[in-house]
């Protein structure tokens, strides 16, 4: 059963004994689901409901509280109507009852909003007003991203009065909204919806609502955590491939010249590519902190980059670039004459891009030539 039908079924079976609450519920049903008609020169009031239990409840209250008989008409499904509709019409004594429930004023003119005795009445009358409004034109969607409790109101004054009744009950978040030309009171907070249903007396519906809401929240949390974990694993795998390639290249460049403590850190990185820096520190002998193992790997890469510059070979950052589809930047010894007016010197090297395949490479059409005399003038790999 849908949540709206379940709540209306439970509210229509709720036993209310206080006369003031029964009067407030009847007035609310006619205000939010009724209308005024002129029949043979006399005022008749009519209410239209979508459940048979609510119609029988209203008919019983009209007779026991106001001593008026109501005619019950049943409309079969057809056109846009998917289910039966139940119409209650009070013709004999309709004008007197309309004055009693506040649908017309003392001069017989239609009144808007709720009557003063309901607006300023006790809190039990506010609960009865909301109960009658929900039975007349209320809806409750399934808990989720767009869950809401809505009351379709006939005019702006009745919507404002209903929102004020919710504030008197201590229910936050009930707001008046104009949706496609109709006035509505909307309540979207899940806790506020549960509190309001509890005040109205729909305890079984509250349990079902909370169960579905909890199930939806647990499922959403699990999906969100799974997506985050999957994204983190993909990023960690890419970072591990890049870090392992750089460390392997550094060990190849340095060879036997690599300091033992730096080489040990590099071998740990190669042996445990999926491990974090903290885990690598615990695997070291003796154990190291995360910052210590990271510093050793960083110094190993910096030393290998300086040695690669001196030898005129590719540095440690070339393998990851090739893995992502980028061409390497080659260092070649300049044996020809000077360029750009710079004097030729023995052992001078220049950096020249082979091809521009990435946005990170220079956009100029001229060849970028940087003459370098010695490794001391080159910036450290960490600053590039």
C-alpha positions as MATLAB code, in Angstrom:
seq = 'XXXXXXXXXXXXXXXXXXXXXXXXXXXXXXXXXXXXXXXXXXXXXXXXXXXXXXXXXXXXXXXXXXXXXXXXXXXXXXXXXXXXXXXXXXXXXXXXXXXXXXXXXXXXXXXXXXXXXXXXXXXXXXXXXXXXXXXXXXXXXXXXXXXXXXXXXXXXXXXXXXXXXXXXXXXXXXXXXXXXXXXXXXXXXXXXXXXXXXXXXXXXXXXXXXXXXXXXXXXXXXXXXXXXXXXXXXXXXXXXXXXXXXXXXXXXXXXXXXXXXXXXXXXXXXXXXXXXXXXXXXXXXXXXXXXXXXXXXXXXXXXXXXXXXXXXXXXXXXXXXXXXXXXXXXXXXXXXXXXXXXXXXXXXXXXXXXXXXXXXXXXXXXXXXXXXXXXXXXXXXXXX';
ca = [
       0.000    0.000    0.000;
       1.268    3.482   -0.861;
       2.224    5.752    1.998;
      -0.619    8.222    1.324;
      -3.274    5.505    1.328;
      -1.779    3.903    4.444;
      -1.802    7.179    6.394;
      -5.358    8.055    5.331;
      -6.597    4.575    6.201;
      -5.101    4.779    9.691;
      -6.326    8.334   10.321;
      -9.857    7.447    9.225;
      -9.901    4.637   11.828;
      -8.525    6.813   14.650;
     -10.994    7.216   17.517;
     -11.493   10.867   18.569;
     -13.793   11.534   21.518;
     -13.315   15.230   22.325;
     -16.093   17.358   20.741;
     -13.745   20.272   19.987;
     -11.382   18.005   18.044;
     -14.237   16.473   16.070;
     -15.574   19.944   15.173;
     -12.104   21.082   14.096;
     -11.612   17.987   11.922;
     -14.978   18.427   10.177;
     -14.293   22.129    9.561;
     -10.844   21.298    8.183;
     -12.177   18.630    5.809;
     -14.729   21.032    4.366;
     -12.189   23.874    4.184;
      -9.475   21.920    2.318;
     -11.634   19.479    0.384;
     -15.053   21.138    0.163;
     -16.925   23.874   -1.649;
     -20.070   25.999   -1.452;
     -23.031   25.633   -3.826;
     -26.366   27.345   -4.323;
     -29.156   24.774   -4.598;
     -32.743   26.094   -5.051;
     -31.665   29.459   -3.642;
     -30.114   27.917   -0.537;
     -26.474   27.349    0.430;
     -25.276   23.766    0.320;
     -21.823   22.569    1.295;
     -20.056   19.691   -0.351;
     -16.861   17.731    0.381;
     -15.087   15.321   -1.950;
     -12.847   12.545   -0.552;
     -10.891    9.732   -2.154;
     -11.403    6.986    0.449;
     -14.621    5.388    1.607;
     -13.452    5.156    5.233;
     -12.822    8.907    5.394;
     -16.249    9.612    3.833;
     -18.040    7.399    6.361;
     -16.093    9.030    9.197;
     -17.103   12.520    8.036;
     -20.720   11.519    7.580;
     -20.823   10.116   11.105;
     -19.259   13.260   12.626;
     -21.678   15.551   10.761;
     -24.645   13.681   12.210;
     -23.316   13.247   15.761;
     -21.776   16.722   16.180;
     -23.985   19.012   14.039;
     -27.161   16.874   13.752;
     -27.276   17.238    9.949;
     -27.749   14.491    7.409;
     -25.304   14.267    4.521;
     -25.973   12.693    1.152;
     -23.257   10.312   -0.036;
     -22.558   10.045   -3.765;
     -19.993    7.685   -5.280;
     -18.317    8.525   -8.581;
     -16.872    5.644  -10.553;
     -13.401    5.836  -12.114;
     -13.290    7.518  -15.476;
     -11.226    9.996  -17.431;
      -8.424   11.272  -15.220;
      -9.867    9.610  -12.102;
      -8.174    6.295  -11.341;
     -10.245    5.414   -8.288;
     -13.634    6.042   -6.802;
     -14.477    9.497   -5.464;
     -16.890   10.044   -2.574;
     -18.967   13.222   -2.360;
     -20.793   14.315    0.790;
     -23.412   17.061    0.380;
     -25.318   18.815    3.147;
     -28.326   20.565    1.608;
     -30.877   20.809    4.414;
     -29.376   23.126    6.995;
     -26.298   23.675    4.856;
     -26.211   27.444    5.486;
     -26.346   27.010    9.262;
     -23.606   24.416    9.184;
     -21.498   26.586    6.867;
     -21.669   29.363    9.463;
     -20.730   26.953   12.246;
     -17.636   25.613   10.503;
     -16.555   29.079    9.325;
     -17.054   28.752    5.568;
     -19.310   31.845    5.477;
     -19.310   34.922    7.706;
     -22.179   36.553    9.538;
     -23.431   38.269    6.360;
     -23.474   35.031    4.375;
     -20.346   35.851    2.351;
     -17.681   33.191    1.683;
     -14.836   33.295    4.200;
     -11.212   32.441    3.526;
      -8.763   30.720    5.808;
      -9.601   29.005    9.055;
     -12.105   30.416   11.572;
     -10.659   32.248   14.601;
     -11.771   29.601   17.097;
      -9.480   27.102   15.330;
      -6.546   29.468   14.839;
      -6.536   30.475   18.507;
      -7.769   27.156   19.896;
      -5.853   24.528   21.889;
      -3.129   22.343   20.372;
      -5.490   19.398   20.014;
      -7.511   21.514   17.551;
      -4.343   22.144   15.517;
      -3.782   18.394   15.326;
      -7.401   17.882   14.235;
      -7.026   20.595   11.573;
      -3.987   18.871   10.105;
      -5.744   15.502   10.308;
      -8.744   16.766    8.400;
      -6.564   18.577    5.837;
      -4.600   15.404    5.124;
      -7.779   13.340    4.760;
      -9.149   15.925    2.346;
      -6.182   16.794    0.099;
      -2.974   15.389    1.582;
      -0.224   13.276    0.054;
       2.933   11.617    1.376;
       5.652   10.448   -1.005;
       8.048    7.601   -0.337;
      11.125    8.464    1.753;
      14.106    9.356   -0.384;
      15.715   12.311   -2.084;
      12.376   14.006   -2.917;
      10.252   12.832    0.025;
       7.601   15.354    1.083;
       4.272   15.710    2.856;
       1.998   18.088    0.912;
      -1.445   19.560    1.498;
      -3.229   21.077   -1.506;
      -5.029   24.205   -0.253;
      -7.932   26.091   -1.908;
      -6.391   29.547   -1.382;
      -3.412   31.350    0.085;
      -5.149   32.250    3.371;
      -5.912   28.633    4.221;
      -2.323   27.617    3.350;
      -0.864   30.275    5.640;
      -3.234   29.243    8.447;
      -2.217   25.579    8.072;
       1.496   26.458    8.173;
       0.838   28.498   11.321;
      -0.887   25.506   12.931;
       2.230   23.418   12.233;
       4.416   26.023   13.930;
       2.132   25.954   16.982;
       2.633   22.176   17.130;
       6.406   22.659   17.119;
       6.847   21.194   13.608;
       9.545   23.175   11.750;
       9.814   23.460    7.992;
       6.126   23.659    6.979;
       6.093   26.327    4.244;
       3.550   27.756    1.858;
       4.408   27.206   -1.810;
       2.630   28.124   -5.026;
       3.050   25.216   -7.451;
       1.550   25.475  -10.940;
      -1.029   28.010   -9.844;
      -2.174   26.108   -6.732;
      -1.333   26.872   -3.108;
       0.299   24.099   -1.122;
       1.836   23.536    2.286;
       4.992   21.438    1.890;
       7.001   19.657    4.570;
      10.225   17.999    3.355;
      12.319   17.244    6.437;
      12.139   13.543    7.347;
      12.248   14.083   11.104;
       9.558   16.763   10.900;
       7.325   14.452    8.833;
       7.713   11.690   11.414;
       6.929   14.086   14.256;
       3.818   15.416   12.483;
       2.469   11.951   11.702;
       2.987   11.025   15.344;
       1.025   14.089   16.489;
      -1.789   13.198   14.083;
      -2.043    9.653   15.473;
      -0.704    7.644   12.504;
       1.673    5.514   14.589;
       1.714    2.481   12.284;
       2.435    4.707    9.297;
       5.293    6.337   11.225;
       6.899    2.935   11.827;
       6.589    2.017    8.148;
       7.917    5.442    7.116;
      10.936    5.189    9.423;
      11.699    1.654    8.267;
      11.672    2.629    4.589;
      13.584    5.796    5.332;
      16.283    3.917    7.255;
      16.577    1.321    4.497;
      16.935    4.032    1.864;
      19.555    5.919    3.886;
      21.597    2.762    4.547;
      21.505    1.840    0.866;
      22.500    5.354   -0.187;
      25.361    5.419    2.323;
      26.627    2.030    1.161;
      26.510    3.076   -2.499;
      28.274    6.340   -1.753;
      31.045    4.643    0.217;
      31.453    1.999   -2.474;
      31.803    4.656   -5.151;
      34.329    6.602   -3.062;
      36.359    3.478   -2.343;
      36.377    2.521   -6.009;
      37.541    5.989   -7.042;
      40.237    5.996   -4.359;
      41.461    2.583   -5.457;
      41.726    3.737   -9.069;
      43.655    6.837   -8.064;
      45.918    4.814   -5.781;
      46.607    2.304   -8.555;
      47.564    5.050  -11.016;
      49.756    6.749   -8.433;
      51.434    3.445   -7.554;
      52.222    2.728  -11.218;
      53.733    6.189  -11.686;
      55.724    6.052   -8.427;
      57.026    2.565   -9.157;
      58.120    3.559  -12.651;
      60.009    6.608  -11.349;
      61.742    4.639   -8.579;
      62.703    1.848  -10.993;
      64.151    4.411  -13.396;
      66.058    6.063  -10.540;
      67.641    2.781   -9.455;
      68.642    2.041  -13.070;
      70.328    5.437  -13.425;
      72.208    5.364  -10.140;
      73.088    1.679  -10.127;
      75.695    0.867   -7.474;
      76.171    4.564   -6.662;
      72.800    4.842   -4.929;
      73.140    5.240   -1.149;
      72.049    2.136    0.673;
      69.340    3.794    2.804;
      67.820    5.510   -0.252;
      68.027    2.360   -2.365;
      66.338    0.370    0.426;
      63.440    2.819    0.451;
      63.179    2.536   -3.334;
      63.158   -1.261   -3.224;
      60.381   -1.154   -0.643;
      58.364    0.990   -3.016;
      58.904   -1.500   -5.861;
      58.146   -4.560   -3.738;
      54.950   -3.095   -2.241;
      53.395   -0.940   -4.949;
      49.919   -0.932   -3.388;
      51.108   -0.024    0.111;
      50.825    3.471    1.541;
      53.778    5.480    2.795;
      52.834    4.687    6.375;
      52.774    0.964    5.592;
      56.137    1.236    3.848;
      57.559    2.877    6.952;
      56.423   -0.041    9.113;
      57.994   -2.525    6.670;
      61.384   -0.799    6.814;
      64.192   -2.126    9.032;
      64.350   -0.303   11.355;
      60.789    1.085   11.084;
      60.477    4.632    9.774;
      57.821    7.292    9.890;
      55.758    8.238    6.881;
      57.655   11.504    6.412;
      61.007    9.726    6.641;
      60.198    7.157    3.943;
      58.725    9.863    1.716;
      61.834   12.017    2.161;
      64.153    9.158    1.237;
      62.220    8.368   -1.935;
      62.179   12.058   -2.832;
      65.960   12.362   -2.354;
      66.504    9.205   -4.412;
      64.549   10.671   -7.313;
      66.338   14.023   -7.032;
      69.749   12.359   -7.048;
      68.793   10.247  -10.063;
      67.549   13.317  -11.950;
      70.837   15.140  -11.337;
      72.836   12.112  -12.496;
      70.614   11.809  -15.600;
      71.261   15.464  -16.399;
      74.990   14.951  -16.135;
      74.884   11.876  -18.345;
      72.509   13.429  -20.877;
      69.852   10.748  -20.549;
      66.152   10.778  -19.678;
      65.221   11.485  -16.050;
      62.840    9.694  -13.738;
      59.786   11.601  -14.922;
      59.929   10.166  -18.458;
      58.338    6.715  -17.906;
      55.092    8.081  -16.355;
      54.806   10.619  -19.157;
      55.158    7.886  -21.753;
      52.576    5.808  -19.875;
      50.036    8.602  -20.343;
      50.768    9.009  -24.065;
      53.280   11.887  -23.911;
      56.603   11.968  -25.715;
      59.724   12.427  -23.669;
      61.929   15.492  -23.598;
      65.361   14.504  -24.801;
      68.674   15.877  -23.667;
      71.326   15.793  -26.338;
      74.827   17.030  -26.432;
      75.403   20.029  -28.667;
      78.296   19.340  -30.950;
      77.401   21.999  -33.495;
      78.120   25.696  -33.309;
      76.440   28.239  -31.079;
      72.743   29.070  -31.314;
      70.951   32.302  -30.530;
      74.317   34.043  -30.227;
      75.443   31.906  -27.245;
      79.094   30.813  -27.232;
      79.725   27.145  -27.765;
      81.350   25.466  -24.784;
      82.610   21.988  -24.278;
      80.214   19.709  -22.505;
      77.259   22.078  -22.972;
      73.819   20.538  -23.258;
      70.483   21.875  -24.457;
      66.896   20.851  -23.835;
      64.793   20.616  -26.979;
      61.255   19.245  -27.199;
      60.822   16.484  -29.759;
      57.102   16.975  -30.396;
      54.276   18.972  -28.905;
      51.602   16.451  -27.975;
      50.382   17.919  -24.687;
      49.060   21.237  -23.493;
      51.815   21.276  -20.876;
      54.526   21.670  -23.557;
      55.510   25.139  -24.825;
      53.094   26.676  -27.311;
      55.751   28.667  -29.147;
      56.754   27.463  -32.623;
      60.423   28.248  -31.965;
      62.666   25.522  -30.623;
      63.277   25.917  -26.898;
      66.997   25.740  -26.279;
      68.358   26.091  -22.805;
      72.130   25.989  -22.530;
      73.506   24.578  -19.317;
      77.118   24.561  -18.187;
      76.874   22.392  -15.123;
      74.335   20.614  -12.927;
      74.603   23.226  -10.200;
      72.508   25.727  -12.161;
      69.607   23.323  -12.609;
      66.641   23.494  -10.215;
      65.817   20.521   -8.068;
      63.214   18.032   -9.371;
      60.882   18.890   -6.515;
      60.532   22.495   -7.749;
      59.614   21.571  -11.315;
];
